[in-house]
């Protein structure tokens, strides 16, 4: 199988029936972490107070960075900050929280700082963007406790069984919506520059990347059919190694978590997909998906 087909199969595995239309996975790996100092909590204490991934994708010939920051008015308390930016088995962005704490994050896309590492106050709009947040990776992406993940500003939610729900069914216009425990949903955004995500570290079984001493680690995956990979020549060398303290070492990915008891059962608010036809904008996603991805559906 080609590399493209293999990548598409991995997408399909993680998001169920929607895998063929989400497009390309953005690169959110420890290999492209430029700054790792979310909320000023380290491990890169001398760096800007953010978790920045360099060259997560390319759009219209421009390399794009993703900066994850603590939102104004929120505070951040990690359990083990060295777990930030470590990624999981599929190299998604990782954010660690101390158990019992919460944080509001802003995910902002901007033109890449590149080799100059010069940060500019500019944003970059992504036409179609798909976000999934989870804290259990195996046997499939899931949220272990209700109220852990809160997202706002999305247009629709996609469930792994193929059901689609528009935002107005789940919450009032512009209001936050907390994801229930169970299979992780995919949030649909259109023409977005910044995403706001709330995380709450609830004490429960099913944790990934660490136990009670290390807090809870959440993983965030991003896909878009409108982006491509960054050329090798544009990639920026990073310096993740010096941020890994000897006490932690190089963690072997994510531990196999215990899936929550409600995994496999969708929340009661889910309606039959046939009653909610996709919008014309979302319908175009299928046509724009890479042919290699569609072949794996």
Backbone torsions as a table, in degrees:
resi	resn	phi	psi	omega
1	UNK	NA	146.7	179.3
2	UNK	-71.8	163.7	179.0
3	UNK	-62.4	-38.3	179.6
4	UNK	-64.2	-41.6	179.5
5	UNK	-66.7	-38.2	178.6
6	UNK	-64.8	-42.4	178.8
7	UNK	-64.4	-40.9	179.5
8	UNK	-64.8	-36.7	178.6
9	UNK	-64.7	-38.0	178.3
10	UNK	-64.7	-39.6	176.6
11	UNK	-62.1	-46.5	-178.8
12	UNK	-61.7	-37.6	-180.0
13	UNK	-62.7	-37.9	-173.7
14	UNK	-84.5	-23.5	-175.2
15	UNK	-124.2	16.0	173.7
16	UNK	65.3	-136.7	-171.8
17	UNK	-68.1	-11.9	-178.5
18	UNK	-90.3	0.6	-173.4
19	UNK	-57.6	-30.8	-175.6
20	UNK	-80.3	-7.1	-175.5
21	UNK	-121.6	0.4	-178.3
22	UNK	-83.7	-15.4	177.3
23	UNK	84.0	-150.9	-171.9
24	UNK	-83.7	141.5	175.7
25	UNK	-79.8	132.7	177.6
26	UNK	-76.4	148.0	-176.5
27	UNK	-79.9	106.7	-179.8
28	UNK	-127.1	71.4	-173.2
29	UNK	-119.9	159.5	173.7
30	UNK	-60.2	-20.4	-178.2
31	UNK	-72.6	-17.3	179.9
32	UNK	-124.9	27.0	172.1
33	UNK	-77.7	119.2	178.1
34	UNK	-88.9	-48.7	178.3
35	UNK	-127.2	138.1	-178.1
36	UNK	-133.8	79.1	-176.7
37	UNK	-149.6	50.3	-175.6
38	UNK	-57.6	123.9	179.1
39	UNK	64.0	16.3	-178.4
40	UNK	74.6	16.4	-175.6
41	UNK	-95.7	5.2	178.3
42	UNK	83.9	-175.2	10.3
43	UNK	-76.9	-13.7	179.8
44	UNK	-89.7	71.8	-171.1
45	UNK	-57.6	-27.3	-176.4
46	UNK	-85.0	-2.0	-173.8
47	UNK	-96.0	168.6	174.9
48	UNK	-56.1	149.3	-174.7
49	UNK	-76.4	69.2	-177.4
50	UNK	-157.5	164.0	170.0
51	UNK	-108.8	104.8	-173.1
52	UNK	-111.8	126.5	173.5
53	UNK	-102.4	124.9	-177.5
54	UNK	-90.5	134.2	174.0
55	UNK	60.6	51.1	180.0
56	UNK	-70.8	-24.2	178.5
57	UNK	-167.3	176.3	175.4
58	UNK	-127.7	140.2	179.7
59	UNK	-141.5	124.8	-178.0
60	UNK	55.3	36.9	177.9
61	UNK	80.4	3.1	-178.5
62	UNK	-108.7	125.7	174.0
63	UNK	-70.7	140.5	-174.3
64	UNK	-119.7	137.2	173.4
65	UNK	-100.9	155.5	170.2
66	UNK	-119.7	123.3	176.7
67	UNK	-111.5	126.1	175.6
68	UNK	-105.0	121.7	-176.6
69	UNK	-129.6	157.6	172.6
70	UNK	-76.0	126.9	-176.7
71	UNK	-66.7	151.9	176.2
72	UNK	-56.4	135.6	179.2
73	UNK	87.7	-6.5	178.9
74	UNK	-107.8	162.5	176.3
75	UNK	-128.0	159.8	-174.7
76	UNK	-132.0	128.9	177.0
77	UNK	-131.0	103.5	-179.9
78	UNK	-80.2	156.7	170.6
79	UNK	-83.7	-46.4	178.9
80	UNK	-146.3	94.1	-174.6
81	UNK	-59.9	-21.8	178.8
82	UNK	-63.7	-16.8	178.4
83	UNK	-81.0	-13.4	175.3
84	UNK	-65.5	137.0	177.0
85	UNK	76.4	4.0	-178.4
86	UNK	-76.9	-29.7	179.4
87	UNK	78.4	171.9	179.7
88	UNK	-118.0	-159.7	-178.7
89	UNK	-62.8	-29.4	178.9
90	UNK	-106.4	17.2	174.3
91	UNK	57.7	54.3	172.0
92	UNK	-97.0	162.2	179.8
93	UNK	-64.7	140.6	-179.7
94	UNK	-121.8	136.9	178.3
95	UNK	-132.5	124.8	-176.9
96	UNK	-102.4	139.4	177.3
97	UNK	-129.2	148.7	171.3
98	UNK	-70.4	141.9	179.5
99	UNK	-59.5	137.0	-178.7
100	UNK	87.3	-3.4	-179.8
101	UNK	-105.2	168.5	178.1
102	UNK	-144.4	162.2	180.0
103	UNK	-155.4	146.3	170.8
104	UNK	-103.5	126.3	-177.8
105	UNK	-112.9	151.5	170.8
106	UNK	-117.8	127.2	176.7
107	UNK	-104.4	116.2	-174.7
108	UNK	-122.7	131.3	176.6
109	UNK	-95.2	139.6	-179.8
110	UNK	-152.0	159.1	173.8
111	UNK	-55.6	140.6	-173.3
112	UNK	-60.1	138.5	175.7
113	UNK	-68.1	-20.4	175.3
114	UNK	63.3	-162.0	-176.7
115	UNK	-70.0	-19.3	177.8
116	UNK	-75.7	-19.3	-176.1
117	UNK	56.3	28.1	-180.0
118	UNK	-88.3	115.1	-177.8
119	UNK	-86.6	127.6	178.7
120	UNK	-114.4	147.6	-178.6
121	UNK	-83.0	64.4	179.3
122	UNK	-129.5	151.5	176.9
123	UNK	-119.1	160.6	-179.6
124	UNK	-128.6	128.9	-176.7
125	UNK	-86.8	131.2	174.5
126	UNK	-103.6	125.3	-174.5
127	UNK	-64.3	-52.1	-180.0
128	UNK	-131.1	122.5	-174.8
129	UNK	-133.9	139.5	-179.9
130	UNK	-124.8	124.7	-177.4
131	UNK	-118.1	137.0	172.3
132	UNK	-132.2	135.8	-179.8
133	UNK	-125.3	133.8	-176.7
134	UNK	-154.9	163.6	176.6
135	UNK	-130.5	4.1	170.8
136	UNK	-125.4	124.6	-174.9
137	UNK	-98.7	-33.2	-177.8
138	UNK	-124.7	143.1	8.6
139	UNK	-78.8	-10.3	173.9
140	UNK	-155.5	166.4	-178.4
141	UNK	-64.2	130.1	-177.9
142	UNK	-152.6	160.7	173.0
143	UNK	-106.5	124.0	-170.4
144	UNK	-80.1	-23.8	-178.9
145	UNK	-140.3	142.0	176.6
146	UNK	-63.7	143.9	177.7
147	UNK	84.1	2.6	179.3
148	UNK	-75.3	-35.2	-172.8
149	UNK	-122.4	124.8	178.6
150	UNK	-127.8	130.0	-176.7
151	UNK	-130.8	147.4	177.4
152	UNK	-133.0	161.3	174.0
153	UNK	79.7	9.6	-179.3
154	UNK	-87.0	161.8	-179.8
155	UNK	-97.8	-26.9	-178.4
156	UNK	-163.7	166.6	176.3
157	UNK	-125.2	136.2	177.5
158	UNK	-111.7	130.6	177.5
159	UNK	-101.7	150.9	-176.2
160	UNK	-57.9	-21.0	-179.5
161	UNK	-84.2	4.5	178.2
162	UNK	99.3	-4.0	178.5
163	UNK	-77.1	138.9	177.4
164	UNK	-121.3	135.3	178.4
165	UNK	-129.5	127.3	176.3
166	UNK	-71.5	157.2	-174.8
167	UNK	-60.0	-35.0	-175.2
168	UNK	-66.4	-20.1	176.5
169	UNK	-74.5	-30.7	-174.3
170	UNK	-92.5	-33.4	-177.0
171	UNK	-156.7	165.5	175.2
172	UNK	-66.7	159.2	-176.2
173	UNK	-54.6	122.2	176.9
174	UNK	81.4	-4.7	-177.5
175	UNK	-80.0	157.3	175.4
176	UNK	-71.2	152.9	174.5
177	UNK	-134.8	127.8	179.6
178	UNK	-92.7	128.8	-177.3
179	UNK	-75.6	136.6	178.2
180	UNK	-75.3	165.5	175.2
181	UNK	-67.8	146.2	179.8
182	UNK	130.3	-161.4	-179.1
183	UNK	-54.9	135.7	-177.7
184	UNK	-68.2	134.2	177.7
185	UNK	-83.4	163.4	172.4
186	UNK	-111.5	122.5	-179.2
187	UNK	-92.2	132.9	-176.9
188	UNK	-101.2	128.0	177.1
189	UNK	-125.4	145.1	175.3
190	UNK	-122.6	135.7	175.8
191	UNK	49.6	60.4	-173.5
192	UNK	-116.4	142.4	175.3
193	UNK	-112.3	-36.0	-177.4
194	UNK	-134.1	137.1	177.4
195	UNK	-118.5	139.8	176.9
196	UNK	-110.6	127.1	-178.1
197	UNK	-130.4	130.5	175.1
198	UNK	-103.0	134.0	178.8
199	UNK	-122.8	141.4	177.4
200	UNK	-135.7	124.2	-176.4
201	UNK	-88.4	98.0	-179.1
202	UNK	-90.8	139.7	177.2
203	UNK	-75.5	114.6	179.0
204	UNK	-166.4	170.1	175.6
205	UNK	-76.2	162.9	176.1
206	UNK	100.0	8.6	-179.6
207	UNK	-62.5	147.5	170.1
208	UNK	-111.1	154.8	177.2
209	UNK	51.1	66.9	171.2
210	UNK	114.7	160.2	177.9
211	UNK	-107.5	-151.3	-173.7
212	UNK	-62.7	-37.0	-179.1
213	UNK	-66.8	-28.9	-176.7
214	UNK	-97.1	-1.8	179.9
215	UNK	77.3	-150.9	-178.2
216	UNK	-121.0	134.7	178.6
217	UNK	-112.5	124.6	177.3
218	UNK	-101.7	146.7	178.5
219	UNK	-116.2	140.3	-178.9
220	UNK	-124.8	124.4	176.5
221	UNK	-113.6	145.0	-178.2
222	UNK	-131.9	135.6	178.2
223	UNK	-135.0	154.7	174.0
224	UNK	-158.9	137.5	174.9
225	UNK	-81.4	-0.9	-175.4
226	UNK	-103.6	7.2	-177.0
227	UNK	-122.8	167.2	175.9
228	UNK	-133.1	174.9	178.1
229	UNK	-75.0	152.7	176.6
230	UNK	-77.9	136.9	177.6
231	UNK	-60.6	145.0	-180.0
232	UNK	-55.1	-35.6	-177.6
233	UNK	-66.8	-23.5	-177.9
234	UNK	-91.1	-11.0	-176.6
235	UNK	-69.0	144.4	-174.5
236	UNK	-105.1	130.6	175.7
237	UNK	-60.4	139.5	179.9
238	UNK	-117.6	176.0	-173.1
239	UNK	-136.6	60.0	-177.4
240	UNK	-77.1	-25.3	-170.2
241	UNK	-62.4	-44.2	-175.8
242	UNK	-70.6	-8.3	179.7
243	UNK	-92.5	0.2	-178.0
244	UNK	-99.4	101.9	-177.6
245	UNK	-64.7	151.2	-177.1
246	UNK	-60.6	-30.2	-177.7
247	UNK	-67.2	-23.8	-179.1
248	UNK	-98.9	-45.2	-178.6
249	UNK	70.3	-170.8	179.6
250	UNK	-88.7	110.4	-178.1
251	UNK	-72.4	142.7	-178.3
252	UNK	-81.2	58.8	179.2
253	UNK	74.1	-143.0	-175.7
254	UNK	-110.8	135.3	177.2
255	UNK	-67.3	151.4	178.2
256	UNK	-70.6	115.1	-179.2
257	UNK	-87.9	161.7	176.0
258	UNK	-88.3	120.6	-177.1
259	UNK	-63.1	142.0	179.1
260	UNK	-62.2	157.4	-174.8
261	UNK	-61.7	-27.5	-176.0
262	UNK	-90.6	1.8	178.9
263	UNK	-57.2	137.2	-179.6
264	UNK	95.2	-11.6	178.3
265	UNK	-114.3	121.1	-179.0
266	UNK	-78.0	152.2	-179.8
267	UNK	-61.5	156.6	-172.9
268	UNK	-65.2	-19.5	-177.7
269	UNK	-77.4	-10.0	-177.2
270	UNK	-67.7	131.0	-180.0
271	UNK	-102.1	158.4	175.2
272	UNK	-57.2	134.8	-175.3
273	UNK	-61.4	-25.4	-177.3
274	UNK	-69.5	-17.9	-178.4
275	UNK	-86.9	-9.2	-178.2
276	UNK	-128.2	87.4	-179.1
277	UNK	-65.5	144.0	179.0
278	UNK	-63.9	148.7	177.8
279	UNK	-68.0	164.4	-179.3
280	UNK	-62.9	-33.5	179.6
281	UNK	-66.5	-45.2	-179.6
282	UNK	-71.1	-30.7	179.3
283	UNK	-61.9	-30.4	-179.9
284	UNK	-70.7	-16.9	179.0
285	UNK	-60.1	-40.3	-177.4
286	UNK	-62.8	-42.7	-178.6
287	UNK	-66.6	-28.6	-175.9
288	UNK	-90.0	-9.0	-177.8
289	UNK	-66.0	145.7	179.6
290	UNK	-58.1	142.7	-178.3
291	UNK	-60.4	-36.4	-179.9
292	UNK	-64.0	-35.5	178.8
293	UNK	-70.5	-43.5	-179.0
294	UNK	-61.3	-31.0	-177.8
295	UNK	-68.4	-20.3	-177.9
296	UNK	-90.7	-11.9	-175.2
297	UNK	-66.1	NA	NA
